[in-house]
């Protein structure tokens, strides 16, 4: 039970950090044009 909750939390953190990184990268690329 605890392990599953911990794993899902890590997945959410990784997903949110990945999407925020992708967003900032796209923003930087569009600003450079």
C-alpha positions as CSV (number, residue, x, y, z in Angstrom):
1,X,0.0,0.0,0.0
2,X,2.6,2.5,1.1
3,X,5.0,1.5,-1.7
4,X,2.3,2.0,-4.4
5,X,1.5,5.4,-3.0
6,X,5.2,6.3,-3.0
7,X,5.7,5.1,-6.5
8,X,2.7,7.1,-7.8
9,X,4.0,10.2,-6.1
10,X,7.4,9.8,-7.7
11,X,5.7,9.3,-11.1
12,X,3.7,12.4,-10.7
13,X,6.8,14.4,-9.7
14,X,8.8,13.1,-12.6
15,X,5.9,13.8,-15.0
16,X,5.4,17.4,-13.7
17,X,9.1,18.1,-13.8
18,X,9.3,16.7,-17.4
19,X,6.4,18.8,-18.6
20,X,7.7,21.9,-17.0
21,X,11.1,21.4,-18.5
22,X,9.5,20.8,-21.9
23,X,7.4,23.9,-21.5
24,X,10.4,26.1,-20.5
25,X,12.4,24.7,-23.4
26,X,9.7,25.5,-25.9
27,X,9.3,29.0,-24.4
28,X,13.1,29.6,-24.7
29,X,13.1,28.4,-28.3
30,X,10.2,30.6,-29.3
31,X,11.7,33.6,-27.6
32,X,15.0,33.2,-29.5
33,X,13.2,33.6,-32.9
